[in-house]
Structure formats: structure tokens, C-alpha cells
């Protein structure tokens, strides 16, 4: 007998027993005695009833598992949404705290500088980073009393100067621009003087250029404006020296400066509308005399 006939016979036998099982279930009833045919059906179909009941229970459990899995998935999605909202709220809280801290620092600087500067607070509304210049745009203009060449700062140091003025906005050339030039010196002495320039597009550092080879300057030295260019007020922070390199010919050297201002996150600035130079010089002379 070949395999195909065996399979057919097996299928017929299985179908026969399934039919018997179904008949047994249909004829099942509560009574004390069964006839010969009913007893035969019960005996033959009993194993199949057990298998059928077991399969039925497993099917029920399967559907229960699927239902529970769906509920778990919905709960998981809900928890993820809650976590996402919590992260969003935490981020907002962090931003609010950072903004409050920054505004307090700005207010503190303004209050401490009122003796020397008349300041206007402006908000950065845009930026330009082209091959021609590096500049930002602020929300104050000629209607607010701003003029070309006014110096722009924040509580951390020098930002730049105004190069264009419109009625309600102005453009500020950053000290990072390669065309900027600022008279500078080391904070610890008045002898180390020179010019600080921007390094151009996509650069965040400044260069303290044309320094004599024998001039003492080291990494970690603080650099501030000198005021000798009669344009930028003295003693505005520029940054910290990170590296000193000799030029190719070896007669001069250049100091690389990490800016004190974080230009990548610049949001508010002060515009110096007026600098009380005489009062500043008088107070500075008094401080120097007290040191001596």
C-alpha cells in the first residue's frame, strides 16, 4: 500500500471518529441507562471529546492572551505619551530656568553699569553668516534712538557694533567677523596691548595679532578691550587665551582667544547709547591709586 492510500485511510478514520464525537455530544443527556449504540458512541468518542475540550480551552486562553496583549500595548502607548509629555514639560522648565537666570544676569549687569553706560536692551531676531560678513539683527532701530557705530555688548563681554540701522531694526557686525578690529590688552597689565580680530566665517575664536615675539602672553590669560582705539569702551571682556603660536617668519606671534560671549546662543544684547567716559576714567584712576 503506497503512502497516498495510507494518508487517505487515516483521514477517513479521523473523520469517522470526529463524526462519532459530534454525535456523542449531540446525544448526551442525563439518564441512568444508555442503549448499546449510545454506549458505543460514548466509549469511542470519549478520547476525541477530551482532545476537543483541551483544544477549546487552549483556544480560549489564546484569545484571552491576545486580548491582554492588546490591553498591554494600549497601556504601553499611554505610558509613552505620558513620559513624552513629562520630558517636554521638563525641557520647558529647564528653558524657563535658563532664561530667568540669563535675564537676572542681564539685569544685574545693567544695574552695575548704569554709572558708565546708558544701555538699551534688544532681542536678537536673526543672523547672517555669509562670505561677506558675520552679523546679527536686533529688534531696535532708529525709532529707539539707535545709530550706526554704536557698540553692542551683553553681560559676558563685547558682541560687536551696529553697521546698519532701520526704523525698527538694526544689523550688528560681530567681533567674530574678519573685518572687525578691536584694541585690546591683557587684563593683568597695561603693557601687553595689540589688536584682536575675528577669524571669519564658521569660526568662534578671536586672534590677538601682531604681538612681539618677546611679549609675555600665555594660555589662560584674560583679554579685554584697551579703549585705545577711541571706539570701543575699555575693559570689556573679549575672552581667554587658549594658545600662542609664532608666525611663519618668527618675528611676531598670535594668541588664539576663546570668546567670553557664547555667540551660538545669543538671544539678548545691550546697545551702549552713551558712554560716560570721564566718570569711568576718574573712577579707574582712583582704583589704581588705591592699589598703589
C-alpha positions as CSV (number, residue, x, y, z in Angstrom):
1,X,0.0,0.0,0.0
2,X,1.5,3.3,-1.0
3,X,1.8,6.4,1.1
4,X,-1.1,8.2,-0.6
5,X,-3.6,5.4,0.2
6,X,-2.4,5.3,3.8
7,X,-2.9,9.0,4.2
8,X,-6.4,8.8,2.7
9,X,-7.4,5.9,5.0
10,X,-6.1,7.8,8.0
11,X,-8.1,10.9,7.0
12,X,-11.3,8.7,6.7
13,X,-10.8,7.2,10.1
14,X,-10.2,10.6,11.7
15,X,-13.3,12.0,10.1
16,X,-15.3,9.0,11.3
17,X,-14.2,9.5,14.9
18,X,-14.9,13.2,14.7
19,X,-18.4,12.5,13.5
20,X,-18.8,10.0,16.3
21,X,-17.6,12.6,18.8
22,X,-20.1,15.1,17.5
23,X,-22.9,12.6,17.6
24,X,-21.9,11.7,21.1
25,X,-22.1,15.3,22.2
26,X,-25.5,15.8,20.5
27,X,-27.0,12.7,22.1
28,X,-25.5,13.4,25.5
29,X,-28.3,13.6,28.1
30,X,-28.9,13.0,31.7
31,X,-30.2,9.5,32.2
32,X,-29.4,6.4,34.2
33,X,-29.1,3.9,31.4
34,X,-27.8,4.1,27.8
35,X,-28.5,1.8,24.9
36,X,-25.8,-0.2,23.2
37,X,-25.3,2.3,20.4
38,X,-25.1,5.3,22.8
39,X,-22.6,3.4,25.0
40,X,-20.5,2.6,21.9
41,X,-20.6,6.2,20.7
42,X,-19.6,7.4,24.2
43,X,-16.7,5.0,24.5
44,X,-15.3,5.6,21.0
45,X,-15.8,9.4,21.1
46,X,-14.5,9.9,24.7
47,X,-10.8,10.4,23.7
48,X,-11.9,12.8,21.0
49,X,-14.0,14.8,23.4
50,X,-11.1,15.2,25.7
51,X,-8.9,16.4,22.8
52,X,-11.7,18.7,21.6
53,X,-12.2,20.2,25.1
54,X,-8.4,20.7,25.5
55,X,-8.2,22.4,22.1
56,X,-11.2,24.6,23.1
57,X,-9.6,25.6,26.4
58,X,-6.3,26.4,24.6
59,X,-8.2,28.5,22.0
60,X,-10.0,30.4,24.8
61,X,-6.6,31.0,26.5
62,X,-5.2,32.1,23.2
63,X,-7.9,34.7,22.7
64,X,-7.5,35.8,26.3
65,X,-3.7,36.3,25.8
66,X,-4.4,38.3,22.6
67,X,-6.9,40.5,24.4
68,X,-4.4,41.0,27.3
69,X,-1.6,41.7,24.9
70,X,-3.8,44.4,23.2
71,X,-4.5,46.0,26.6
72,X,-0.8,45.9,27.5
73,X,0.0,47.6,24.2
74,X,-2.6,50.3,24.8
75,X,-1.2,50.8,28.3
76,X,2.3,51.0,26.9
77,X,1.3,53.6,24.4
78,X,-0.4,55.6,27.1
79,X,2.7,55.5,29.4
80,X,4.9,56.5,26.5
81,X,2.7,59.5,25.8
82,X,2.8,60.5,29.5
83,X,6.6,60.1,29.5
84,X,6.9,62.2,26.4
85,X,4.8,64.9,27.9
86,X,6.8,64.8,31.1
87,X,10.1,65.2,29.1
88,X,8.5,68.1,27.2
89,X,7.4,69.8,30.4
90,X,10.9,69.2,32.0
91,X,12.5,70.7,28.9
92,X,10.2,73.7,29.1
93,X,11.0,74.1,32.8
94,X,14.8,73.9,32.1
95,X,14.5,76.6,29.4
96,X,12.4,78.8,31.7
97,X,15.1,78.5,34.4
98,X,17.9,79.2,32.0
99,X,16.0,82.2,30.6
100,X,15.3,83.5,34.1
101,X,19.0,83.0,35.1
102,X,20.1,84.9,31.9
103,X,17.7,87.7,32.4
104,X,18.7,88.1,36.1
105,X,22.4,88.3,35.0
106,X,21.5,90.9,32.3
107,X,19.6,92.9,34.9
108,X,22.4,92.7,37.4
109,X,24.9,93.9,34.7
110,X,22.7,96.8,33.7
111,X,22.3,97.9,37.3
112,X,26.0,97.7,37.9
113,X,26.9,99.6,34.7
114,X,24.4,102.4,34.9
115,X,27.1,104.7,36.3
116,X,29.1,104.4,33.0
117,X,26.7,103.3,30.3
118,X,23.2,104.3,29.0
119,X,22.0,100.9,27.8
120,X,19.1,99.7,25.7
121,X,18.1,96.1,25.8
122,X,17.5,94.4,22.4
123,X,16.4,91.0,21.3
124,X,18.2,89.0,18.5
125,X,15.8,88.4,15.7
126,X,18.0,87.0,13.0
127,X,21.6,86.3,11.8
128,X,23.7,86.5,8.7
129,X,26.7,84.2,8.2
130,X,27.8,84.8,4.6
131,X,31.1,85.1,2.8
132,X,30.9,88.8,3.2
133,X,30.2,89.3,6.9
134,X,29.1,87.8,10.2
135,X,26.3,89.8,11.7
136,X,23.0,89.6,13.7
137,X,19.8,91.6,13.5
138,X,18.1,93.1,16.6
139,X,14.6,94.4,17.2
140,X,15.6,98.0,17.9
141,X,16.3,100.7,15.3
142,X,16.3,104.5,14.7
143,X,12.9,104.9,16.3
144,X,14.6,103.6,19.6
145,X,17.4,106.1,19.3
146,X,20.0,103.7,17.8
147,X,22.7,104.9,15.4
148,X,25.4,103.4,13.2
149,X,28.6,102.5,15.0
150,X,27.0,102.1,18.5
151,X,28.8,99.4,20.5
152,X,26.9,96.2,21.3
153,X,27.6,94.1,24.4
154,X,26.0,91.6,26.8
155,X,26.7,90.7,30.4
156,X,29.6,88.5,29.3
157,X,31.5,90.8,27.0
158,X,31.8,92.6,23.7
159,X,29.4,91.5,20.9
160,X,30.2,94.0,18.1
161,X,29.0,97.3,16.6
162,X,26.0,98.5,14.6
163,X,26.6,98.8,10.9
164,X,23.1,99.4,9.5
165,X,20.0,101.0,11.1
166,X,16.4,100.8,10.0
167,X,13.4,102.3,11.8
168,X,12.6,99.2,13.8
169,X,15.7,97.0,13.5
170,X,19.5,97.2,13.2
171,X,22.3,95.0,11.9
172,X,25.3,94.3,14.2
173,X,28.7,93.3,12.9
174,X,30.1,90.7,15.3
175,X,33.7,90.8,16.6
176,X,34.0,87.3,15.1
177,X,34.0,88.9,11.6
178,X,37.4,89.0,10.0
179,X,36.9,92.7,9.2
180,X,36.5,93.7,12.8
181,X,39.4,95.1,14.7
182,X,39.4,95.9,18.4
183,X,42.1,97.5,20.5
184,X,42.9,95.0,23.3
185,X,45.2,94.2,26.2
186,X,45.8,91.6,28.9
187,X,43.6,92.2,31.9
188,X,46.6,91.7,34.3
189,X,48.7,94.5,32.9
190,X,48.5,97.6,30.7
191,X,51.7,96.8,28.7
192,X,50.6,93.9,26.6
193,X,48.5,95.7,24.0
194,X,47.5,94.9,20.4
195,X,44.6,94.3,18.1
196,X,42.0,91.5,18.3
197,X,40.4,90.3,15.1
198,X,37.7,87.8,14.2
199,X,38.8,84.6,12.3
200,X,35.9,84.8,9.7
201,X,33.1,82.5,8.7
202,X,32.3,79.5,10.8
203,X,35.0,80.4,13.4
204,X,34.1,81.0,17.0
205,X,37.5,82.3,18.2
206,X,39.4,85.6,18.0
207,X,43.0,86.3,17.2
208,X,45.3,88.6,19.2
209,X,47.6,89.5,16.3
210,X,51.0,91.1,15.6
211,X,52.3,90.5,19.1
212,X,56.1,91.0,19.5
213,X,57.9,87.7,19.8
214,X,59.3,88.6,23.2
215,X,56.0,89.7,24.7
216,X,54.9,87.6,27.6
217,X,51.4,86.1,27.0
218,X,50.3,82.6,28.0
219,X,47.3,80.3,27.8
220,X,44.7,81.2,30.4
221,X,45.4,85.0,30.3
222,X,42.3,87.2,30.1
223,X,42.0,89.6,27.3
224,X,39.9,92.8,27.5
225,X,39.4,95.9,25.3
226,X,42.0,98.6,25.8
227,X,40.0,101.6,24.8
228,X,43.0,103.0,22.9
229,X,41.1,102.8,19.6
230,X,38.7,105.5,20.8
231,X,35.8,103.4,19.6
232,X,35.2,100.6,22.0
233,X,35.0,101.4,25.7
234,X,37.9,100.0,27.8
235,X,37.7,96.8,30.0
236,X,35.0,95.0,28.1
237,X,35.6,91.2,28.2
238,X,36.9,89.6,25.0
239,X,37.9,86.2,26.1
240,X,40.6,83.8,27.4
241,X,43.9,82.9,25.6
242,X,43.9,79.2,24.7
243,X,47.0,79.0,22.5
244,X,50.0,81.1,21.4
245,X,51.6,80.5,18.0
246,X,54.5,82.1,16.2
247,X,54.1,83.5,12.7
248,X,55.9,81.9,9.8
249,X,58.7,84.5,9.8
250,X,59.1,84.3,13.5
251,X,59.2,88.0,14.3
252,X,55.7,88.1,15.8
253,X,53.2,85.8,17.4
254,X,49.4,85.4,17.6
255,X,47.3,84.4,20.6
256,X,44.1,82.4,19.9
257,X,41.2,83.6,22.1
258,X,38.1,81.7,23.2
259,X,35.4,84.4,23.3
260,X,33.7,85.2,26.6
261,X,30.4,85.6,24.7
262,X,28.6,82.5,23.6
263,X,27.6,83.6,20.1
264,X,25.8,80.4,19.3
265,X,23.1,81.0,21.9
266,X,23.0,84.8,21.8
267,X,19.4,86.0,22.5
268,X,19.6,89.4,24.1
269,X,22.1,92.2,23.8
270,X,22.8,95.7,25.2
271,X,23.4,98.7,23.0
272,X,25.6,101.4,24.5
273,X,23.7,104.6,23.6
274,X,26.1,106.7,25.7
275,X,29.4,106.1,27.4
276,X,30.3,108.4,30.4
277,X,34.0,108.2,29.6
278,X,35.1,111.0,32.0
279,X,33.4,109.4,35.0
280,X,34.9,106.0,34.1
281,X,38.4,107.4,33.8
282,X,38.1,109.2,37.1
283,X,36.9,106.1,38.9
284,X,39.6,104.0,37.2
285,X,42.3,106.4,38.3
286,X,41.0,106.3,41.9
287,X,41.1,102.5,41.9
288,X,44.7,102.5,40.6
289,X,45.8,104.9,43.3
290,X,44.2,102.7,46.0
291,X,46.0,99.6,44.6
292,X,49.4,101.5,44.8
